[in-house]
Amino acid sequence: MDTVVKIGNISLGSGCPIVVQSMTNTDTNDVEATVAQAKRMVAAGAEMVRITVPTLHEVAALEQIKNRLRHDGCNVPLIADVHFSPAVAEACASIVEKVRVNPGNYVDRQSAADENMSDSEYQAALDKMAAKAKPLFDICREHGTVLRIGTNHGSLSRRIIGRYGNTPLAMAQSAMEWVEICQQNQFDNIVLSMKSSNVSTMIEATQLLHKMMTDRSTVYPLHLGVTEAGAGLEGRCKSAAGIGALLLNGIGNTIRVSLTEPPENETPFAHCLVNRVEKLKADISAGQIPYHIDEHRTLTVCSDATDMDALIADVASITGYEHYREKIRNLKIEAANFDQNTLQQLEDTILQACRIKMSRTEFISCPSCGRTRYDIMSVLEIVKQRFANYPGLKIGVMGCIVNGPGEMADADFGIVGGGEGKVVVYRGKERLTDNLPFDEALCKLEELCEEWKRNFRR
């Protein structure tokens, strides 16, 4: 049975339209700026708006933001994005229509012993997590609030990793633990998501979770997104490859395209992606399959798109879908409305997004939010220009510590926002420096990249 949930004035689930959402990146305590940005996002097509609530201090601002929007006739459902603090989630649950929590944040302080738990110790940890979450279920039930259980590849608990590895299966199992806890509490008002900066990881984890729920005959709505997708062409290709692949497979109820750009830039491409996938599905159902794969596993995609966003959506969605089913080795695009140089650039970018061919540096960057304390968009552009010529190397540019160090595990090196206007340099999950000014951090990053290049060439 597919479950439908009601989030404000929006229904989410089987048979309902795909819902597009985005997230503010203003300081939540700046009520005026956040209200203004939320309105711009809605005007650009956002059907739900997520707002970060780092501490209890921001809860009052969240309520003011909602009241201002409602007073001004903007009834968009609001989502509180909460990390680390169950108390903050509980406070938000009586204010907004939806609260997002991360399973990895509902565990006690983790230790190395968590990786080698006996079955009884493992169950005891689950029981403790369930008890900690029960007040949140009660408040959500009282106020009709939806709970999004958002599992991130970079913030899995050591308990989960110890049993299942740092894998897509571990992500799906982490979510299913929460599904079982919710059901034990007779709470079904939930949405789930599997986020990763790696397209294949995100697709596989979501597919696994969908199958697990299907096998239990209760499928909750799924939110889709490739986290830390980046900016520009790269960010759109990576997002379309992951989200589009799942939508083509009939999985997903709400989406967010995460770009390191102003959030109002995200929703036009997201709507384009949904529309192009619907067209592709209709064409395929009618026997008009717009692509083929030869004996060398080269995928050729034919597109009638007349604008770049539509072309990206077509080709990246099909590539992500087919590469997950059976690995492809190359990509060729046939699109009469675009010149060959544009098509070649898009081919290379999509192959890189799916990690089929790494022809340049890969940049993993978060879209930023109210927790970010530096100009991540400007810094990302500087990093991309300075470190473009390290094919095969993955560099992260992260806004803050919430997902930064965790998702940095998928990057070779990178920077994470630290103090005001400063960043910390990492090697994978290993913190290498204290808070540094950008110039010093980029010099350190260059040293690491040059060392990597010397070792890579040996």
C-alpha positions in Angstrom: 0.0 0.0 0.0 1.4 3.4 -1.0 0.9 6.1 1.7 -0.2 9.6 0.9 0.7 12.4 3.3 -0.6 15.9 3.5 1.9 18.7 3.9 -0.1 21.9 4.3 -2.1 22.3 1.2 -0.1 19.7 -0.8 -0.7 15.9 -1.1 2.5 13.8 -1.5 2.5 10.2 -2.6 1.2 7.7 -5.1 -0.9 9.3 -7.8 0.0 12.9 -6.7 2.0 15.3 -8.9 5.8 15.5 -8.3 6.4 18.4 -5.9 9.4 20.7 -6.3 11.1 22.2 -3.2 14.1 24.3 -2.3 15.9 25.7 0.7 16.7 29.2 1.9 20.3 30.2 2.5 19.8 33.3 4.5 20.5 33.6 8.2 17.2 32.3 9.8 17.5 35.0 12.4 17.2 37.6 9.7 13.5 37.4 9.3 13.2 40.1 6.7 15.8 38.5 4.4 14.4 35.0 4.8 10.8 36.1 4.1 11.9 38.0 1.0 14.0 35.0 -0.3 11.1 32.6 0.4 8.8 34.7 -1.7 11.4 34.8 -4.5 11.6 31.0 -4.4 7.9 30.6 -4.5 7.7 33.0 -7.5 10.4 30.9 -9.2 8.3 27.7 -8.7 9.1 26.3 -5.2 6.1 24.4 -3.9 7.7 23.8 -0.5 10.4 25.9 1.3 12.9 24.5 3.7 14.6 26.7 6.4 17.5 25.7 8.6 16.9 25.8 12.4 20.4 25.2 13.9 19.5 25.9 17.6 16.5 26.8 19.8 17.5 30.4 19.3 16.2 30.3 15.7 12.8 28.7 16.6 11.3 32.1 17.5 12.5 33.5 14.1 11.0 30.5 12.3 7.6 31.3 13.8 7.9 34.9 12.8 8.9 33.9 9.3 5.8 31.7 9.0 3.5 34.4 10.4 4.9 37.0 8.0 4.5 34.8 5.0 0.9 33.9 6.0 0.0 37.5 6.6 1.3 38.4 3.2 -0.8 35.6 1.6 2.0 33.2 0.9 0.8 29.8 2.1 3.7 27.7 0.9 4.4 24.7 3.3 7.5 25.3 5.4 10.0 22.6 6.4 12.3 23.0 9.3 15.7 21.5 8.7 17.1 20.3 12.0 20.4 18.6 12.9 21.8 17.3 16.1 19.1 18.5 18.5 15.9 16.6 19.2 14.7 19.5 21.3 14.9 21.8 18.3 12.9 19.3 16.2 10.2 19.1 18.8 10.0 22.9 19.1 9.6 23.2 15.3 7.1 20.5 15.0 4.3 22.7 16.5 5.1 25.6 14.1 5.7 24.3 10.5 4.1 21.7 8.3 7.1 19.4 8.1 10.3 18.8 10.0 13.4 17.1 8.6 15.6 15.1 10.9 18.7 12.9 10.2 18.8 9.4 11.8 22.5 9.8 12.4 21.7 12.7 14.7 19.5 10.6 17.0 22.3 8.5 18.4 24.4 9.0 21.5 28.0 10.2 21.3 29.6 7.6 19.1 32.6 5.5 19.9 34.7 2.8 18.2 32.8 0.2 20.2 29.7 1.0 18.2 31.2 -0.7 15.2 31.3 -4.1 16.9 28.0 -4.4 18.8 26.4 -7.7 19.7 22.8 -8.3 18.7 21.5 -7.4 22.1 23.7 -4.2 22.3 22.4 -3.3 18.8 18.8 -3.7 19.8 19.4 -1.7 23.0 20.7 1.2 21.0 17.6 1.0 18.7 15.3 1.0 21.7 17.2 4.0 23.1 16.8 5.9 19.8 13.1 5.0 19.7 12.6 6.4 23.2 14.4 9.6 22.3 12.2 10.1 19.2 8.8 9.3 20.8 8.2 12.9 22.0 8.7 14.2 18.4 6.1 11.7 17.1 3.6 12.8 19.7 4.0 16.5 18.9 3.9 15.8 15.1 0.7 13.7 15.6 -0.9 16.4 17.7 -0.2 19.2 15.1 -0.5 17.1 11.9 3.1 17.7 11.1 5.0 15.5 8.6 8.4 14.1 9.5 11.1 13.7 6.8 13.6 11.1 7.8 16.6 12.3 5.7 19.5 9.8 5.6 22.8 11.2 4.4 25.6 9.1 3.2 28.1 11.3 5.1 26.4 11.1 8.5 25.6 7.4 9.1 26.1 6.2 12.7 29.1 4.0 13.5 26.6 1.4 14.7 25.1 1.2 11.2 28.5 1.3 9.4 29.8 -1.4 11.7 27.1 -3.8 10.7 26.5 -2.9 7.0 29.6 -0.9 5.9 29.6 2.6 4.6 27.3 1.5 1.8 23.9 2.2 0.1 22.6 -0.8 2.0 23.6 0.9 5.3 21.7 4.0 4.2 18.5 2.0 3.4 18.8 0.0 6.6 19.2 3.2 8.7 15.9 4.6 7.2 14.1 1.3 7.6 15.0 1.3 11.3 13.1 4.6 11.6 10.2 3.2 9.5 9.9 0.4 12.1 10.1 2.9 15.0 7.5 5.1 13.4 5.2 2.1 12.9 5.7 1.0 16.5 4.4 4.4 17.5 1.5 4.3 15.1 3.0 7.2 13.2 2.7 7.1 9.4 3.0 10.8 8.5 6.5 10.4 7.1 8.6 11.0 4.0 12.1 9.4 3.5 15.2 10.4 1.5 18.6 8.9 0.6 21.1 11.7 -0.1 24.6 11.4 -1.4 27.0 13.5 -3.5 27.7 10.3 -5.5 25.0 9.7 -8.1 25.3 5.9 -8.1 25.1 5.7 -4.3 22.0 7.9 -4.2 20.3 5.8 -6.9 21.2 2.5 -5.3 20.2 3.5 -1.8 16.9 4.8 -2.9 16.1 1.8 -5.0 17.0 -0.5 -2.1 14.8 1.5 0.3 11.9 1.5 -2.2 12.2 -2.3 -2.5 12.4 -2.8 1.2 9.2 -0.8 1.7 7.5 -2.6 -1.2 8.3 -6.0 0.3 6.7 -4.8 3.6 3.6 -3.6 1.6 3.9 -0.1 2.9 5.6 2.5 0.7 6.0 6.0 2.1 6.7 9.0 -0.1 10.3 9.5 -1.2 12.1 12.8 -1.6 14.9 12.7 -4.2 18.1 14.8 -4.5 21.8 14.6 -5.1 23.3 16.5 -2.2 26.3 18.8 -2.8 25.8 18.5 -6.6 27.7 21.7 -7.3 26.9 24.6 -9.6 26.3 25.5 -13.2 26.4 22.7 -15.8 28.0 20.2 -13.5 25.4 20.7 -10.8 22.5 20.3 -13.2 24.0 17.2 -14.9 24.6 15.5 -11.6 21.2 16.3 -10.2 19.4 15.2 -13.4 21.4 11.9 -13.6 20.3 10.9 -10.1 16.8 12.3 -9.8 15.9 11.7 -13.4 17.0 8.1 -13.3 14.7 7.3 -10.4 11.8 9.3 -11.8 12.1 7.3 -15.0 11.9 4.2 -12.9 8.7 5.4 -11.3 10.3 6.2 -7.9 10.0 9.6 -6.2 7.3 12.0 -5.0 9.2 15.2 -4.3 12.5 16.6 -5.5 15.1 19.2 -4.8 17.9 20.2 -7.2 20.7 21.3 -4.9 22.9 24.0 -6.5 25.6 26.2 -5.1 23.7 29.1 -6.5 20.8 31.4 -5.3 18.0 29.0 -4.3 15.6 30.6 -6.7 17.8 29.1 -9.5 17.0 25.6 -8.5 13.3 25.3 -9.1 13.1 26.3 -12.8 15.5 23.5 -13.7 13.7 21.1 -11.3 10.4 21.7 -13.0 12.0 21.3 -16.4 13.5 18.0 -15.3 10.1 16.7 -14.1 8.4 17.7 -17.4 11.1 16.2 -19.6 11.0 12.9 -17.7 7.2 12.8 -18.1 7.7 13.3 -21.8 10.4 10.6 -22.0 8.2 8.1 -20.1 5.3 8.8 -22.5 7.5 8.4 -25.5 9.0 5.2 -24.2 5.5 3.8 -23.4 4.4 4.6 -27.0 7.4 2.7 -28.3 9.3 5.8 -29.3 12.5 5.1 -27.4 14.9 8.1 -28.0 18.1 6.2 -27.3 20.1 3.0 -28.0 23.1 1.2 -26.7 25.6 -0.5 -29.1 27.7 -3.6 -28.5 30.5 -1.4 -27.1 28.2 -0.1 -24.4 28.1 3.4 -26.0 24.8 5.1 -25.3 23.4 7.3 -28.0 20.7 9.7 -27.0 18.5 11.6 -29.5 16.8 14.8 -28.2 14.4 17.3 -29.7 15.2 19.8 -27.0 15.4 23.5 -28.0 16.9 24.8 -24.8 19.9 23.7 -22.7 18.0 22.8 -19.5 15.7 20.4 -21.5 18.7 18.8 -23.2 20.5 18.3 -19.9 17.4 16.8 -18.4 16.9 14.4 -21.3 20.4 13.1 -21.7 21.5 13.0 -18.0 18.2 11.2 -16.9 18.6 8.5 -19.5 22.3 8.1 -18.8 21.8 7.8 -15.1 18.9 5.3 -15.7 20.8 3.1 -18.1 24.2 3.2 -16.3 22.6 2.0 -13.1 20.9 -0.9 -14.9 24.0 -2.0 -16.8 27.2 0.0 -16.9 27.8 2.1 -20.0 31.2 3.1 -21.3 30.6 6.1 -23.5 28.0 8.7 -24.5 27.0 10.3 -27.7 24.3 13.0 -28.1 22.3 13.7 -31.2 20.5 17.0 -31.0 19.9 19.1 -34.1 19.4 22.3 -32.2 22.9 22.5 -30.7 26.4 22.8 -32.1 29.0 20.0 -31.8 31.1 21.8 -29.2 28.2 22.2 -26.9 27.3 18.6 -27.3 30.8 17.4 -26.6 31.0 19.5 -23.4 27.7 18.1 -22.2 28.8 14.5 -23.0 32.0 15.0 -21.0 30.1 16.6 -18.1 27.5 13.8 -17.9 30.1 11.1 -18.1 31.9 12.8 -15.3 28.7 13.3 -13.2 28.1 9.5 -13.4 31.8 8.8 -12.8 32.0 6.8 -16.1 34.9 8.9 -17.4 36.8 11.4 -15.1 38.2 13.9 -17.6 38.5 16.9 -15.1 38.5 17.7 -11.4 35.2 16.9 -9.8 33.9 19.6 -7.4 31.5 18.5 -4.6 29.8 21.6 -3.2 26.8 22.2 -1.0 24.1 24.7 -1.9 24.6 26.5 1.5 22.0 27.4 4.0 21.6 29.7 7.0 24.4 27.8 8.8 27.0 28.9 6.2 29.2 31.8 7.4 31.2 32.6 4.3 30.5 33.4 0.6 30.5 29.9 -0.6 29.4 30.8 -4.2 32.3 33.1 -4.8 34.8 30.8 -3.1 33.6 27.8 -5.2 34.2 29.8 -8.4 37.8 30.6 -7.2 38.4 27.0 -6.3 37.1 25.8 -9.7 39.3 28.1 -11.6 42.4 27.4 -9.5 42.0 23.6 -9.3 40.4 22.7 -12.7 43.3 20.7 -14.0 43.5 17.7 -11.8 41.6 15.0 -13.7 40.3 12.3 -11.4 40.7 14.4 -8.2 37.6 15.2 -6.2 37.6 18.5 -4.2 34.8 19.5 -1.7 33.6 23.0 -0.9 31.2 22.7 2.1 29.3 25.3 3.9 29.4 24.0 7.5 30.0 20.9 9.7 26.5 19.5 9.4 27.3 17.4 6.3 30.7 18.8 5.5 33.1 16.3 7.1 30.9 13.4 6.4 30.4 14.1 2.7 34.0 15.1 2.5 34.7 11.3 2.8 33.7 11.1 -0.9 36.2 13.9 -1.8 40.0 13.6 -1.7 40.5 17.1 -0.2 38.4 20.1 0.5 37.3 23.0 2.7 34.5 23.2 5.2 33.1 26.4 6.7 34.5 27.1 10.2 34.3 30.5 11.9 33.0 33.7 10.4 34.5 34.1 7.0 37.0 31.2 7.6 37.3 27.6 6.5 39.0 24.4 7.6 41.0 22.1 5.3 40.3 18.4 5.2 41.7 15.3 3.7 38.7 13.0 3.3 37.2 13.1 6.8 40.5 14.0 8.4 40.7 17.6 9.7 44.1 19.0 8.8 43.9 22.7 10.0 42.2 25.1 12.3 40.1 27.9 10.9 42.0 29.6 8.2 41.5 32.7 5.9 40.7 31.6 2.4 44.1 32.5 0.9 45.9 30.3 3.4 43.4 27.5 3.0 43.7 27.5 -0.7 47.5 27.4 -0.5 47.3 24.4 1.7 44.8 22.8 -0.6 47.2 23.4 -3.5 50.0 21.7 -1.6 47.7 18.6 -1.1 46.7 18.6 -4.8 50.2 18.8 -6.1 51.3 16.0 -3.7 48.4 13.9 -5.0 49.4 14.6 -8.6 53.0 13.5 -7.9 51.9 10.3 -6.3 49.2 9.7 -9.0 51.8 9.8 -11.8 54.1 7.3 -10.2 
